[in-house]
């Protein structure tokens, strides 16, 4: 990943900035380059003079950035407070100076969420020091979370794996989760982390996998199992479901075919699917997922080398 100095960033007009998750700068840069956007890096923040574009790999996009002089630590904080109250700082370097500026701003509550929770509702801007006397700030950004990071009070006893955090985050960003009276179909469910989440929400869950669920998950109220292949399952053999869920390991193109089949069947109202990449990032298939009517694709804080596909029959969901 290329690095940049404050002088370089300070000399270019910045029309958008995209924050990558740690270790995922390359997929973000490739995604932007495919849209004709060249970037200069400031830590994990990709700066560009091009207007904001859709990005699946950015944790958040700073949509109204501008560069300002920093006369002093208190002066920087004063200038930020004059624009609005709440700001999240990103500090890839100049840590001490950034911390002193943050201390002069209203404190942010960034405590881990207790699931189920809605996303934060307050308006939040973003800022970073490009150099000791230059600051990039954006009053608007696409995520209500500090630096796009979604942390939870974890459950270290119930779920059989840490995969449950991805689904917690997906539901939180969607602002909606399964409830009593709804049915979920979990494809490739073993060992049962996503089934555990949906059952804990009160939904009826049909878990499909050739492998066994964790016995504790299989015994949960409302959980039933079908021992068969998720890809061999004919939607016509099941009643309509409110949620189609999948964290299955599969080539992206094969998962895309599965998503299309279920969408065409009309038997799923909503989908949350993990698109997992093996080796190089398959940007072509990711773009085909994003192009499906009613769908959107996002890289979650709790994702690894993967994206999450959201789809609703009602239309493209609003995912924070």
C-alpha positions as CSV (number, residue, x, y, z in Angstrom):
1,X,0.0,0.0,0.0
2,X,1.5,3.4,-0.9
3,X,2.1,5.9,1.9
4,X,1.8,9.7,1.7
5,X,3.0,12.6,3.6
6,X,0.9,15.5,4.8
7,X,2.6,17.8,2.3
8,X,1.4,15.6,-0.6
9,X,-2.1,15.3,0.7
10,X,-2.2,19.0,1.5
11,X,-1.3,19.9,-2.1
12,X,-4.2,18.0,-3.6
13,X,-7.9,18.9,-3.6
14,X,-9.7,16.2,-1.7
15,X,-13.3,15.5,-2.8
16,X,-13.8,12.2,-1.0
17,X,-12.0,9.9,1.5
18,X,-12.5,6.2,2.0
19,X,-11.5,4.4,5.2
20,X,-10.4,0.8,4.8
21,X,-10.5,-1.9,7.5
22,X,-7.0,-3.0,8.6
23,X,-5.4,-5.2,6.0
24,X,-8.0,-4.4,3.3
25,X,-6.4,-1.4,1.7
26,X,-5.6,-3.3,-1.5
27,X,-9.2,-4.4,-2.3
28,X,-10.5,-0.9,-1.6
29,X,-7.9,0.7,-3.9
30,X,-8.6,-1.9,-6.7
31,X,-12.3,-1.3,-6.3
32,X,-11.9,2.5,-6.7
33,X,-9.4,2.1,-9.5
34,X,-12.0,0.1,-11.5
35,X,-14.3,3.1,-11.2
36,X,-11.6,5.4,-12.5
37,X,-10.7,6.8,-9.1
38,X,-7.0,7.2,-8.2
39,X,-6.1,7.6,-4.5
40,X,-3.3,8.8,-2.2
41,X,-3.1,7.0,1.1
42,X,-3.0,8.5,4.6
43,X,-2.7,5.5,6.8
44,X,-5.8,3.4,5.9
45,X,-7.6,6.5,4.5
46,X,-7.7,6.7,0.7
47,X,-7.9,10.4,-0.4
48,X,-9.1,11.3,-3.9
49,X,-9.9,14.4,-5.8
50,X,-12.8,12.6,-7.6
51,X,-16.4,13.0,-6.2
52,X,-17.6,10.2,-3.9
53,X,-18.5,6.9,-5.6
54,X,-20.1,3.8,-4.3
55,X,-17.7,1.6,-2.4
56,X,-18.3,-1.9,-0.9
57,X,-14.8,-2.2,0.7
58,X,-14.8,1.1,2.6
59,X,-15.9,1.0,6.2
60,X,-17.1,4.5,5.7
61,X,-16.8,7.3,3.1
62,X,-16.1,11.0,4.1
63,X,-18.3,12.7,1.6
64,X,-17.7,16.4,2.3
65,X,-13.9,16.7,3.1
66,X,-11.9,19.9,3.2
67,X,-8.4,20.7,4.4
68,X,-7.8,23.4,7.0
69,X,-4.9,25.0,8.7
70,X,-4.3,24.0,12.4
71,X,-3.1,27.1,14.3
72,X,-2.9,25.2,17.6
73,X,-4.4,22.2,19.4
74,X,-7.2,24.4,21.0
75,X,-7.6,26.2,17.7
76,X,-8.3,23.0,15.9
77,X,-10.8,21.9,18.4
78,X,-12.5,25.3,18.4
79,X,-12.8,25.2,14.6
80,X,-14.4,21.7,14.7
81,X,-16.8,22.7,17.5
82,X,-17.8,25.8,15.4
83,X,-19.1,23.5,12.7
84,X,-20.9,20.9,14.8
85,X,-20.7,19.0,18.1
86,X,-19.8,15.4,17.4
87,X,-16.5,14.4,15.7
88,X,-14.6,11.1,15.4
89,X,-10.9,11.4,14.9
90,X,-8.7,9.0,12.8
91,X,-5.0,9.1,13.8
92,X,-2.6,6.9,11.8
93,X,0.2,9.1,13.1
94,X,0.7,12.2,15.2
95,X,-1.0,10.3,18.0
96,X,-0.2,12.6,20.9
97,X,-1.3,15.8,19.0
98,X,-4.5,14.1,17.8
99,X,-5.3,12.9,21.3
100,X,-4.9,16.4,22.7
101,X,-7.3,17.8,20.1
102,X,-9.8,15.0,20.9
103,X,-9.6,15.9,24.6
104,X,-10.8,19.4,23.7
105,X,-13.9,18.1,21.9
106,X,-17.2,16.8,23.4
107,X,-16.6,13.2,24.4
108,X,-18.1,10.4,22.3
109,X,-19.8,7.4,23.7
110,X,-18.2,4.5,21.8
111,X,-19.1,1.7,24.2
112,X,-19.7,-1.8,22.7
113,X,-23.3,-2.4,21.7
114,X,-25.5,-4.9,23.4
115,X,-27.3,-6.8,20.7
116,X,-30.0,-6.3,19.6
117,X,-29.4,-2.5,19.2
118,X,-30.1,0.1,16.6
119,X,-27.2,2.0,15.0
120,X,-26.3,5.3,16.7
121,X,-28.7,8.1,15.7
122,X,-26.6,11.2,16.3
123,X,-24.8,13.0,13.5
124,X,-21.1,12.4,13.4
125,X,-18.3,14.0,11.4
126,X,-14.7,12.8,10.9
127,X,-11.2,14.4,11.0
128,X,-7.6,13.5,10.8
129,X,-4.3,15.4,11.0
130,X,-2.4,15.3,7.7
131,X,0.5,17.1,9.3
132,X,1.1,19.0,12.6
133,X,-0.5,22.1,11.0
134,X,-2.9,20.7,8.5
135,X,-6.2,18.9,9.2
136,X,-8.7,17.1,6.9
137,X,-12.2,17.2,8.2
138,X,-15.6,16.1,6.8
139,X,-18.8,17.1,8.6
140,X,-20.6,14.2,6.8
141,X,-19.7,10.6,6.5
142,X,-21.6,7.4,5.6
143,X,-21.3,5.6,8.9
144,X,-22.7,6.6,12.3
145,X,-20.0,4.5,14.0
146,X,-16.6,5.8,15.0
147,X,-14.3,5.0,12.1
148,X,-16.9,2.6,10.8
149,X,-16.1,0.1,13.6
150,X,-18.9,-1.9,15.1
151,X,-18.0,-3.6,18.5
152,X,-20.3,-5.6,20.7
153,X,-20.5,-7.0,24.2
154,X,-19.6,-10.5,23.2
155,X,-21.2,-13.7,24.2
156,X,-18.4,-16.2,24.9
157,X,-20.6,-19.0,26.1
158,X,-23.6,-19.5,23.8
159,X,-22.4,-19.4,20.1
160,X,-20.3,-22.2,18.7
161,X,-18.0,-19.9,16.8
162,X,-17.3,-16.1,16.4
163,X,-19.2,-16.0,13.1
164,X,-22.2,-14.7,15.1
165,X,-20.6,-11.3,15.3
166,X,-20.9,-10.8,11.5
167,X,-24.7,-11.4,11.7
168,X,-25.1,-9.2,14.7
169,X,-23.3,-6.4,12.8
170,X,-25.4,-7.1,9.6
171,X,-28.7,-6.9,11.5
172,X,-27.5,-3.8,13.4
173,X,-26.4,-2.0,10.3
174,X,-29.7,-3.0,8.6
175,X,-31.6,-1.7,11.7
176,X,-33.8,-4.8,11.6
177,X,-33.5,-8.5,12.7
178,X,-35.8,-11.5,12.8
179,X,-38.5,-11.7,15.4
180,X,-41.2,-14.0,16.7
181,X,-43.5,-15.3,14.0
182,X,-40.8,-15.0,11.3
183,X,-39.0,-17.9,9.6
184,X,-35.3,-18.0,8.8
185,X,-33.5,-20.4,6.4
186,X,-29.8,-20.8,7.3
187,X,-27.9,-22.3,4.4
188,X,-24.6,-24.1,5.3
189,X,-25.5,-23.6,8.9
190,X,-22.9,-25.9,10.7
191,X,-21.7,-25.4,13.4
192,X,-24.6,-23.1,14.0
193,X,-23.4,-19.6,14.8
194,X,-26.0,-17.8,12.6
195,X,-28.7,-20.2,13.5
196,X,-28.0,-19.4,17.2
197,X,-28.4,-15.7,16.5
198,X,-31.7,-16.1,14.6
199,X,-33.1,-18.5,17.2
200,X,-32.1,-16.1,20.1
201,X,-34.1,-13.4,18.3
202,X,-37.2,-15.5,18.6
203,X,-37.5,-16.7,15.0
204,X,-38.2,-20.2,13.7
205,X,-35.0,-21.4,12.0
206,X,-34.5,-24.2,9.4
207,X,-30.8,-25.0,9.4
208,X,-29.6,-26.7,6.2
209,X,-26.2,-28.5,6.1
210,X,-24.8,-32.0,5.5
211,X,-22.8,-31.6,8.7
212,X,-24.2,-31.6,12.2
213,X,-25.0,-28.4,14.1
214,X,-23.5,-27.9,17.5
215,X,-25.8,-30.0,19.8
216,X,-26.6,-27.0,22.0
217,X,-27.8,-25.1,18.9
218,X,-29.7,-28.0,17.5
219,X,-31.6,-28.3,20.8
220,X,-32.7,-24.6,20.9
221,X,-36.4,-23.9,20.7
222,X,-37.6,-23.2,17.2
223,X,-34.6,-24.9,15.4
224,X,-35.2,-27.7,12.9
225,X,-32.6,-29.2,10.5
226,X,-32.4,-30.5,7.0
227,X,-29.4,-32.6,6.2
228,X,-28.7,-31.7,2.6
229,X,-26.7,-29.5,0.4
230,X,-27.5,-25.8,0.4
231,X,-26.9,-25.6,-3.3
232,X,-29.0,-28.6,-4.1
233,X,-32.0,-27.3,-2.2
234,X,-34.9,-26.4,-4.5
235,X,-36.7,-23.3,-3.2
236,X,-40.0,-24.8,-4.3
237,X,-39.6,-27.6,-1.7
238,X,-39.9,-25.0,1.1
239,X,-42.6,-22.5,2.2
240,X,-41.7,-18.8,1.8
241,X,-39.2,-17.5,4.4
242,X,-38.8,-14.1,5.9
243,X,-35.0,-14.3,6.0
244,X,-32.5,-16.3,3.9
245,X,-29.1,-16.4,5.7
246,X,-25.8,-17.9,4.5
247,X,-22.3,-17.8,5.8
248,X,-21.3,-20.8,3.7
249,X,-17.9,-21.3,2.2
250,X,-18.4,-21.2,-1.6
251,X,-16.9,-19.6,-4.7
252,X,-18.6,-16.2,-5.2
253,X,-19.9,-17.0,-8.6
254,X,-21.6,-20.1,-7.3
255,X,-23.2,-18.1,-4.4
256,X,-24.4,-15.5,-6.9
257,X,-26.2,-18.3,-8.8
258,X,-27.8,-19.4,-5.5
259,X,-28.9,-15.8,-4.7
260,X,-30.4,-15.3,-8.2
261,X,-32.3,-18.6,-7.9
262,X,-33.9,-17.6,-4.6
263,X,-34.7,-14.1,-5.8
264,X,-36.4,-15.5,-8.9
265,X,-38.3,-18.0,-6.8
266,X,-40.0,-15.2,-4.8
267,X,-39.8,-17.4,-1.7
268,X,-37.5,-15.1,0.4
269,X,-38.3,-11.7,1.6
270,X,-34.8,-10.7,2.8
271,X,-31.3,-12.0,2.4
272,X,-28.0,-11.7,4.3
273,X,-25.3,-13.7,2.6
274,X,-21.5,-13.7,3.1
275,X,-19.5,-13.5,-0.1
276,X,-16.2,-15.2,0.7
277,X,-13.1,-14.8,-1.5
278,X,-10.4,-17.4,-1.9
279,X,-7.1,-15.9,-3.1
280,X,-7.7,-12.8,-5.2
281,X,-10.7,-10.6,-4.7
282,X,-13.4,-11.3,-7.3
283,X,-14.5,-7.8,-8.0
284,X,-16.5,-8.8,-11.1
285,X,-18.8,-11.0,-9.1
286,X,-19.0,-8.6,-6.2
287,X,-20.2,-6.0,-8.7
288,X,-22.8,-8.4,-10.1
289,X,-24.1,-8.9,-6.5
290,X,-24.3,-5.2,-6.0
291,X,-26.2,-4.8,-9.3
292,X,-29.0,-7.1,-8.3
293,X,-32.2,-5.1,-7.9
294,X,-32.9,-4.7,-4.2
295,X,-29.4,-5.6,-3.2
296,X,-26.3,-3.9,-1.8
297,X,-22.9,-5.1,-0.8
298,X,-20.8,-4.0,2.2
299,X,-17.5,-4.9,3.9
300,X,-18.4,-5.2,7.6
301,X,-16.0,-4.5,10.5
302,X,-16.3,-8.1,11.5
303,X,-15.8,-9.5,8.0
304,X,-12.5,-11.0,7.0
305,X,-11.6,-11.3,3.2
306,X,-15.3,-11.2,2.4
307,X,-18.3,-9.0,1.8
308,X,-21.9,-9.1,3.0
309,X,-24.8,-9.0,0.5
310,X,-28.0,-7.5,1.7
311,X,-31.2,-7.9,-0.3
312,X,-34.9,-7.1,0.4
313,X,-37.9,-7.7,-1.8
314,X,-39.1,-4.2,-0.9
315,X,-36.1,-2.5,-2.5
316,X,-32.5,-1.7,-1.8
317,X,-32.1,-1.7,2.0
318,X,-30.5,1.3,3.8
319,X,-27.4,-0.2,5.5
320,X,-25.4,2.2,7.7
